[in-house]
Amino acid sequence: MLVFSSGTSSSGNSGGIRIGSGATTAGKGGSVMITVGSGTSGAGGAISASAGRSSIHSGGALSLSSGEGTATTSGAVIIRSTNGGSAGTSGMLVFSSGISTTGNSGAISIGSGVATAGRSGGDILRVGSGNCGGGGALSAFGGGASGDTQGKIDVLAFVQMFGRACLSLRLLLPPPIVGPKGQGTAS
């Protein structure tokens, strides 16, 4: 096992650890790769990244960002699980804030950036298709509350300064069950 660690401190900040490639003025910056080796027995090894805990202040932040493109497009950030084998499923993705016992729990915000000379990026939530069994569901729930107003779900169209906003909601219903005489029956 290899261990890279800074020392402990009893009266100040502990030391930092920085891993990075050098800058270049006439080429591409070097890549930094952290990978787990493959194995033939048992589950694959995990990569865990967690920020520090604090007993008197906020916990440390965990930041993941792509590189800035000053002349063209900035880099992409891709978070995904890989394909599953013939006897299993692909891995699950979980985005969740922590539990709070004395205040509000953390919010989750997913959105595209503001554009000053073009269209803003779209946000797409999509369930993949399947060829066996029912299709996957896409669910949205407002939070429950024991002593206050229940959480709500808002679907809003942004009001444009010029022109008009458009909000389209489409509900796809299954076809009716046709009776013997061609009349639809309740399912």
PADOSE-230411 format. One record per residue (C-alpha): residue number from 1; residue in three letters; x, z, y. Coordinates in Angstrom, 1 decimal. Example, Ala and Ser with C-alpha at 12.3 -4.5 7.8 and 13.67 -1.06 7.14 Angstrom:
% residues 2
> 1;ala;12.3;7.8;-4.5
> 2;ser;13.7;7.1;-1.1
This chain:
% residues 187
> 1;met;0.0;0.0;0.0
> 2;leu;1.1;-0.7;3.6
> 3;val;0.2;1.7;6.3
> 4;phe;0.5;0.9;10.0
> 5;ser;-0.4;4.0;12.0
> 6;ser;0.5;5.7;15.3
> 7;gly;1.3;9.4;15.4
> 8;thr;-1.1;12.2;16.1
> 9;ser;-1.2;14.0;19.4
> 10;ser;-2.4;17.6;20.2
> 11;ser;-2.3;17.4;24.0
> 12;gly;-2.8;13.8;25.0
> 13;asn;-3.6;10.3;23.9
> 14;ser;-2.3;9.1;20.5
> 15;gly;-0.2;5.9;20.5
> 16;gly;-1.8;2.4;20.3
> 17;ile;-1.2;-0.4;17.9
> 18;arg;-1.2;-4.0;19.0
> 19;ile;-1.0;-7.0;16.8
> 20;gly;-0.9;-10.5;18.4
> 21;ser;0.8;-13.8;18.7
> 22;gly;2.8;-14.9;21.7
> 23;ala;1.7;-17.1;24.6
> 24;thr;2.7;-20.7;25.0
> 25;thr;2.8;-23.1;28.0
> 26;ala;3.0;-26.4;26.1
> 27;gly;1.0;-26.0;22.8
> 28;lys;-1.5;-24.0;20.9
> 29;gly;-1.3;-20.3;20.7
> 30;gly;-0.4;-18.9;17.3
> 31;ser;-3.2;-17.6;15.0
> 32;val;-3.6;-14.1;13.7
> 33;met;-5.1;-13.9;10.2
> 34;ile;-6.2;-10.8;8.3
> 35;thr;-7.3;-11.5;4.8
> 36;val;-8.0;-9.6;1.6
> 37;gly;-6.4;-10.9;-1.6
> 38;ser;-8.7;-12.1;-4.4
> 39;gly;-9.1;-10.4;-7.7
> 40;thr;-10.5;-11.1;-11.2
> 41;ser;-12.0;-7.7;-12.0
> 42;gly;-14.5;-5.6;-9.9
> 43;ala;-15.7;-6.2;-6.4
> 44;gly;-13.6;-7.9;-3.8
> 45;gly;-11.7;-5.8;-1.3
> 46;ala;-13.3;-4.9;2.0
> 47;ile;-12.1;-5.2;5.6
> 48;ser;-13.3;-2.4;7.7
> 49;ala;-12.9;-2.2;11.5
> 50;ser;-14.2;0.9;13.3
> 51;ala;-13.7;2.4;16.7
> 52;gly;-12.6;6.0;17.3
> 53;arg;-14.8;9.0;17.4
> 54;ser;-14.9;11.4;20.3
> 55;ser;-16.4;15.0;20.3
> 56;ile;-16.7;15.2;24.2
> 57;his;-17.0;11.6;25.4
> 58;ser;-18.5;8.3;24.2
> 59;gly;-17.1;6.8;21.1
> 60;gly;-14.6;3.9;21.3
> 61;ala;-15.9;0.4;21.7
> 62;leu;-15.4;-2.4;19.2
> 63;ser;-15.1;-5.7;21.0
> 64;leu;-15.0;-9.2;19.3
> 65;ser;-14.7;-12.2;21.6
> 66;ser;-13.6;-15.8;21.5
> 67;gly;-10.9;-17.3;23.7
> 68;glu;-11.7;-18.6;27.1
> 69;gly;-11.6;-22.3;27.8
> 70;thr;-10.7;-22.7;31.5
> 71;ala;-11.0;-26.5;31.4
> 72;thr;-13.3;-27.1;28.4
> 73;thr;-15.4;-25.1;25.9
> 74;ser;-14.7;-21.5;25.0
> 75;gly;-14.1;-20.7;21.3
> 76;ala;-16.9;-20.0;18.9
> 77;val;-17.6;-16.6;17.3
> 78;ile;-18.9;-17.0;13.7
> 79;ile;-20.2;-14.1;11.7
> 80;arg;-21.5;-15.1;8.3
> 81;ser;-21.5;-14.2;4.6
> 82;thr;-20.1;-16.7;2.2
> 83;asn;-22.0;-18.5;-0.7
> 84;gly;-23.1;-16.5;-3.7
> 85;gly;-22.3;-17.5;-7.3
> 86;ser;-24.7;-18.8;-9.9
> 87;ala;-25.7;-15.3;-11.0
> 88;gly;-26.1;-13.6;-7.6
> 89;thr;-27.1;-14.0;-4.0
> 90;ser;-25.2;-14.5;-0.8
> 91;gly;-24.2;-11.4;1.1
> 92;met;-26.5;-9.7;3.5
> 93;leu;-25.9;-9.4;7.3
> 94;val;-27.0;-6.2;9.0
> 95;phe;-27.1;-5.7;12.8
> 96;ser;-28.2;-2.2;13.6
> 97;ser;-27.6;0.5;16.2
> 98;gly;-27.0;4.1;15.2
> 99;ile;-29.4;7.0;14.9
> 100;ser;-29.7;9.4;17.9
> 101;thr;-31.1;12.9;17.5
> 102;thr;-31.1;14.0;21.2
> 103;gly;-31.7;10.8;23.1
> 104;asn;-32.4;7.1;22.9
> 105;ser;-30.9;5.0;20.1
> 106;gly;-28.7;2.1;21.1
> 107;ala;-30.3;-1.3;22.0
> 108;ile;-29.5;-4.6;20.4
> 109;ser;-29.3;-7.6;22.8
> 110;ile;-28.9;-11.2;21.6
> 111;gly;-28.9;-13.9;24.2
> 112;ser;-27.1;-16.9;25.6
> 113;gly;-25.1;-17.0;28.8
> 114;val;-26.2;-18.2;32.2
> 115;ala;-25.4;-21.8;33.2
> 116;thr;-24.9;-22.7;36.9
> 117;ala;-24.7;-26.5;36.4
> 118;gly;-26.5;-27.3;33.2
> 119;arg;-28.9;-26.0;30.6
> 120;ser;-28.6;-22.5;29.2
> 121;gly;-28.0;-22.2;25.5
> 122;gly;-30.8;-21.7;23.1
> 123;asp;-31.4;-18.9;20.7
> 124;ile;-32.6;-19.8;17.3
> 125;leu;-33.9;-17.4;14.6
> 126;arg;-34.4;-19.3;11.4
> 127;val;-35.1;-18.5;7.8
> 128;gly;-33.3;-20.8;5.2
> 129;ser;-35.3;-22.9;2.8
> 130;gly;-35.4;-22.3;-0.9
> 131;asn;-36.4;-24.2;-4.0
> 132;cys;-37.7;-21.4;-6.2
> 133;gly;-40.3;-18.8;-5.2
> 134;gly;-41.8;-18.2;-1.8
> 135;gly;-40.1;-18.9;1.4
> 136;gly;-38.3;-16.1;3.2
> 137;ala;-40.2;-14.2;5.9
> 138;leu;-39.3;-13.7;9.6
> 139;ser;-40.7;-10.4;10.8
> 140;ala;-40.7;-8.7;14.2
> 141;phe;-41.9;-5.1;14.6
> 142;gly;-42.3;-3.0;17.7
> 143;gly;-41.0;0.6;17.3
> 144;gly;-43.3;3.4;16.2
> 145;ala;-43.7;6.6;18.3
> 146;ser;-45.2;9.9;17.4
> 147;gly;-45.9;11.2;20.9
> 148;asp;-45.8;8.2;23.2
> 149;thr;-46.8;4.5;23.5
> 150;gln;-45.9;2.4;20.5
> 151;gly;-43.3;-0.3;21.0
> 152;lys;-44.5;-3.8;21.9
> 153;ile;-43.3;-7.3;21.2
> 154;asp;-43.1;-9.6;24.3
> 155;val;-42.8;-13.4;24.0
> 156;leu;-42.1;-14.7;27.5
> 157;ala;-41.4;-18.1;29.0
> 158;phe;-39.0;-18.0;32.0
> 159;val;-40.7;-19.1;35.3
> 160;gln;-38.8;-22.0;36.8
> 161;met;-38.1;-22.2;40.5
> 162;phe;-39.2;-25.9;40.4
> 163;gly;-41.7;-27.2;38.0
> 164;arg;-43.5;-25.1;35.5
> 165;ala;-42.5;-23.1;32.5
> 166;cys;-43.7;-24.0;29.0
> 167;leu;-44.4;-21.6;26.2
> 168;ser;-45.4;-22.9;22.9
> 169;leu;-46.5;-20.8;19.9
> 170;arg;-47.4;-22.5;16.7
> 171;leu;-49.0;-20.9;13.7
> 172;leu;-48.7;-22.7;10.4
> 173;leu;-51.5;-21.8;8.1
> 174;pro;-51.7;-22.8;4.4
> 175;pro;-54.2;-25.5;3.5
> 176;pro;-57.7;-24.3;2.5
> 177;ile;-58.6;-24.0;-1.1
> 178;val;-60.9;-26.8;-1.9
> 179;gly;-63.9;-26.1;-4.1
> 180;pro;-65.5;-28.3;-6.7
> 181;lys;-67.6;-30.2;-4.1
> 182;gly;-64.8;-30.6;-1.6
> 183;gln;-65.9;-27.6;0.5
> 184;gly;-63.3;-25.2;1.7
> 185;thr;-63.5;-21.7;0.2
> 186;ala;-62.0;-18.4;1.5
> 187;ser;-58.8;-17.4;-0.2
